[in-house]
Each structure stands twice: as structure tokens, then as C-alpha cells.
Amino acid sequence: MLLTKPSCECCDRDLAPDSTEARICSFECTWCAACAEHCLGGVCPNCGGSMVPRPPRAADRLADHPASTERVHQPGLHRGD
């Protein structure tokens, strides 16, 4: 089961469990679509992997399988930094 982190690691934007704007890599680093595309060029700076849309967690599953509340914020992360 995915952690479903609550925010973008680059800009700290909130990303709800059902957000279609969330992107993840194979290590579940989490980014908003804008940062993934414009700041990071579609490549995770932590693992070098590609980013894909994060599957949304169905609202009726959140009670038994809540999304993570742990925010990871790495300000200044940009491709080439």
C-alpha cells in the first residue's frame, strides 16, 4: 500500500489523498505536477527515477487505510542544483 504523503517535497503544496496533481517515483518521493514537470524535469532528484501520477486513494478506504501525515519538504530542490 502506498504511503500517500500529504504534500509536495519541493514546494510543500498540500496534496490530498485523492489529488490528481500528485506525482511519485518508485521510492514514493512525492511531488506536485507543476514541480515534477517544471522544476525537476520529470526526474526524481532523490533516486534518479521517473515520476508517474500517484493513484488516488478512494475516500471509503481512508478510514481503515489513512494517508500519511508525514510532510517531507526539501526547499530549493531543482534539477541541476
GIVEN-V827960 format. One record per backbone hydrogen bond with DSSP energy under -0.5 kcal/mol. NH is the residue of the N-H (numbers start at 1). CO is the residue of the C=O. E is the energy in kcal/mol with one decimal. If there is no record, write none. Layout:
nh={NH/NH}
co={CO/CO}
e={E/E}
//
This chain:
nh={8/9/12/15/19/23/24/25/28/31/33/36/37/38/39/39/40/41/42/43/44/48/51/52/54/57/58/61/62/62/65/68/68/71/74/77/78/79/81}
co={13/30/8/6/16/31/52/29/25/23/21/32/33/34/34/35/35/37/36/40/49/44/42/24/22/17/56/58/58/59/61/3/4/69/9/74/76/39/78}
e={-2.1/-2.7/-1.5/-3.0/-2.3/-3.1/-2.7/-1.1/-1.8/-2.7/-1.5/-2.7/-2.2/-2.8/-0.6/-1.1/-2.2/-0.7/-3.4/-1.7/-3.4/-2.2/-1.1/-2.7/-2.4/-2.3/-0.5/-2.1/-0.6/-0.9/-2.2/-2.2/-0.5/-0.6/-3.8/-1.3/-0.7/-2.8/-2.4}
//
